[in-house]
Amino acid sequence: MEWWINMPKVELHAHLNGSIRNSTLLELAQELDKKGTVVFSDFEHVIRKNDRSLREVFKLFDLIHMVTTDHQTIARITKEVVEDFAAENVVYLELRTTPKGNDSIGMSKRSYVEAVVEGFRSASSSLDINFSLNDLEKCPARTGKMIYVRLLLSIDRRESTAAAMETINLALEMKDMGVIGIDLSGNPNVGEWATFLPALKFAKEQGLPVTLHCGEVPNSVEIQEMLDFLPGRIGHACCFEDEEWRKLKSSKIPVEICLTSNIRTETISSMDVHHFGNLYKANHPIVLCTDDSGVFSTNLSNEYALASSTFGLGKAEMFQLARKAVDYIYAGNAVQKELIKVFESAAETLEYN
């Protein structure tokens, strides 16, 4: 794995809470056990397990929702997630998370996002991290691991149009704190596209890039309406029919590919039939991502190694795939130029044999 770790990489589809460390989750679950909130023994096995079944994945998500309810925990998880991505030479990271309100502990959507930003600041104590729009034109000092981090605010499909607008307005208010775009995610069997369309149109009008979880389940009408919206990127695209593939390819909308996630959630039956191969051969814009690295026991280096071995792609081809991901980031030209320099420098030192 050393070569894949050393290669610079770009991560564009990573859910904050799904990327939590197992060790942290164990610790937090033990604390909840002491409070009588959960029975630790009910969760210990599934936390320590790497090859989790779909049922165990959902059980783990239930636990994650229970532990990510206070500002301190959110900040800690954010710090650790950034550190983990930086440790495997991810040089640009777009984290996404749904702002949560919890009146009982004084948490608002805004204070939740502020806790995430505090996690970014905490990570900067050990990393060269650039997360503020105010630093957009600056290149980090590069005294250690360098990583650009930006934040996407997610709209959950369970939410109303008004709640979606609240999230978009919050993103606009916090643009100078590293918030750069909007994501639509959540249970794909819940909610109607028409509910979110007005808010997402407003986001685009205000210059906020939008990415959509699209085609996680068969829904031809919604998929085509999402593609007609022309988002900046889409995630997954697992359940497309021929017409949707034609529309996607003609639109050139980049696709965030999450190989391990798609297999573990059983939306794709096996790796050899994954649509990555079809899109790669068609030279369609794609970027490899992790989705939920903690829950699915993977990392971005592993996803590149997996794609290479499954689809017979060499290291030089995978390096170019990673480099092309720079074209699809939401941070803008100044950061893109700096990232291109990183890849150009790496190209001179990495061995491709």
ChimeraX attribute file (.defattr): number of C-alpha atoms within 10 A of each C-alpha:
attribute: neighborCount
match mode: 1-to-1
recipient: residues
	/A:1	9
	/A:2	8
	/A:3	13
	/A:4	19
	/A:5	18
	/A:6	16
	/A:7	23
	/A:8	23
	/A:9	31
	/A:10	27
	/A:11	25
	/A:12	29
	/A:13	27
	/A:14	23
	/A:15	22
	/A:16	23
	/A:17	24
	/A:18	21
	/A:19	26
	/A:20	21
	/A:21	18
	/A:22	18
	/A:23	11
	/A:24	15
	/A:25	22
	/A:26	17
	/A:27	12
	/A:28	19
	/A:29	25
	/A:30	19
	/A:31	15
	/A:32	17
	/A:33	15
	/A:34	12
	/A:35	10
	/A:36	10
	/A:37	13
	/A:38	16
	/A:39	14
	/A:40	18
	/A:41	11
	/A:42	12
	/A:43	18
	/A:44	16
	/A:45	12
	/A:46	18
	/A:47	23
	/A:48	13
	/A:49	13
	/A:50	14
	/A:51	13
	/A:52	19
	/A:53	15
	/A:54	14
	/A:55	9
	/A:56	17
	/A:57	17
	/A:58	14
	/A:59	16
	/A:60	21
	/A:61	14
	/A:62	11
	/A:63	17
	/A:64	18
	/A:65	11
	/A:66	15
	/A:67	18
	/A:68	17
	/A:69	16
	/A:70	18
	/A:71	19
	/A:72	15
	/A:73	17
	/A:74	22
	/A:75	23
	/A:76	19
	/A:77	24
	/A:78	26
	/A:79	21
	/A:80	19
	/A:81	25
	/A:82	26
	/A:83	22
	/A:84	17
	/A:85	22
	/A:86	25
	/A:87	16
	/A:88	19
	/A:89	21
	/A:90	25
	/A:91	22
	/A:92	28
	/A:93	22
	/A:94	25
	/A:95	25
	/A:96	25
	/A:97	22
	/A:98	22
	/A:99	21
	/A:100	17
	/A:101	16
	/A:102	12
	/A:103	8
	/A:104	6
	/A:105	10
	/A:106	11
	/A:107	18
	/A:108	14
	/A:109	15
	/A:110	18
	/A:111	16
	/A:112	24
	/A:113	26
	/A:114	18
	/A:115	21
	/A:116	26
	/A:117	23
	/A:118	19
	/A:119	23
	/A:120	29
	/A:121	19
	/A:122	19
	/A:123	21
	/A:124	19
	/A:125	10
	/A:126	13
	/A:127	22
	/A:128	19
	/A:129	27
	/A:130	24
	/A:131	25
	/A:132	21
	/A:133	17
	/A:134	12
	/A:135	14
	/A:136	18
	/A:137	13
	/A:138	12
	/A:139	16
	/A:140	18
	/A:141	12
	/A:142	11
	/A:143	9
	/A:144	12
	/A:145	19
	/A:146	23
	/A:147	26
	/A:148	25
	/A:149	22
	/A:150	26
	/A:151	27
	/A:152	27
	/A:153	22
	/A:154	25
	/A:155	28
	/A:156	22
	/A:157	20
	/A:158	17
	/A:159	14
	/A:160	16
	/A:161	17
	/A:162	13
	/A:163	15
	/A:164	24
	/A:165	18
	/A:166	17
	/A:167	23
	/A:168	24
	/A:169	15
	/A:170	17
	/A:171	25
	/A:172	17
	/A:173	12
	/A:174	18
	/A:175	17
	/A:176	15
	/A:177	19
	/A:178	24
	/A:179	27
	/A:180	24
	/A:181	26
	/A:182	27
	/A:183	25
	/A:184	24
	/A:185	20
	/A:186	16
	/A:187	12
	/A:188	18
	/A:189	12
	/A:190	11
	/A:191	15
	/A:192	13
	/A:193	15
	/A:194	11
	/A:195	16
	/A:196	21
	/A:197	16
	/A:198	14
	/A:199	22
	/A:200	26
	/A:201	14
	/A:202	14
	/A:203	21
	/A:204	17
	/A:205	10
	/A:206	12
	/A:207	11
	/A:208	22
	/A:209	20
	/A:210	24
	/A:211	27
	/A:212	24
	/A:213	21
	/A:214	25
	/A:215	23
	/A:216	20
	/A:217	16
	/A:218	17
	/A:219	15
	/A:220	15
	/A:221	10
	/A:222	15
	/A:223	24
	/A:224	18
	/A:225	13
	/A:226	18
	/A:227	18
	/A:228	12
	/A:229	14
	/A:230	17
	/A:231	19
	/A:232	20
	/A:233	25
	/A:234	25
	/A:235	25
	/A:236	24
	/A:237	25
	/A:238	19
	/A:239	18
	/A:240	20
	/A:241	13
	/A:242	8
	/A:243	11
	/A:244	18
	/A:245	15
	/A:246	11
	/A:247	15
	/A:248	22
	/A:249	16
	/A:250	10
	/A:251	14
	/A:252	15
	/A:253	20
	/A:254	21
	/A:255	28
	/A:256	28
	/A:257	25
	/A:258	24
	/A:259	24
	/A:260	25
	/A:261	22
	/A:262	22
	/A:263	16
	/A:264	18
	/A:265	17
	/A:266	12
	/A:267	18
	/A:268	19
	/A:269	12
	/A:270	13
	/A:271	17
	/A:272	12
	/A:273	12
	/A:274	20
	/A:275	18
	/A:276	25
	/A:277	16
	/A:278	11
	/A:279	15
	/A:280	14
	/A:281	9
	/A:282	10
	/A:283	11
	/A:284	18
	/A:285	19
	/A:286	23
	/A:287	28
	/A:288	25
	/A:289	27
	/A:290	29
	/A:291	30
	/A:292	21
	/A:293	25
	/A:294	22
	/A:295	27
	/A:296	23
	/A:297	18
	/A:298	17
	/A:299	21
	/A:300	24
	/A:301	24
	/A:302	17
	/A:303	19
	/A:304	27
	/A:305	18
	/A:306	16
	/A:307	21
	/A:308	15
	/A:309	10
	/A:310	14
	/A:311	15
	/A:312	11
	/A:313	14
	/A:314	14
	/A:315	19
	/A:316	14
	/A:317	13
	/A:318	19
	/A:319	20
	/A:320	12
	/A:321	19
	/A:322	21
	/A:323	21
	/A:324	16
	/A:325	21
	/A:326	25
	/A:327	17
	/A:328	20
	/A:329	21
	/A:330	22
	/A:331	23
	/A:332	14
	/A:333	14
	/A:334	12
	/A:335	20
	/A:336	18
	/A:337	13
	/A:338	17
	/A:339	23
	/A:340	15
	/A:341	11
	/A:342	16
	/A:343	19
	/A:344	12
	/A:345	12
	/A:346	15
	/A:347	17
	/A:348	8
	/A:349	10
	/A:350	14
	/A:351	10
	/A:352	12
	/A:353	6
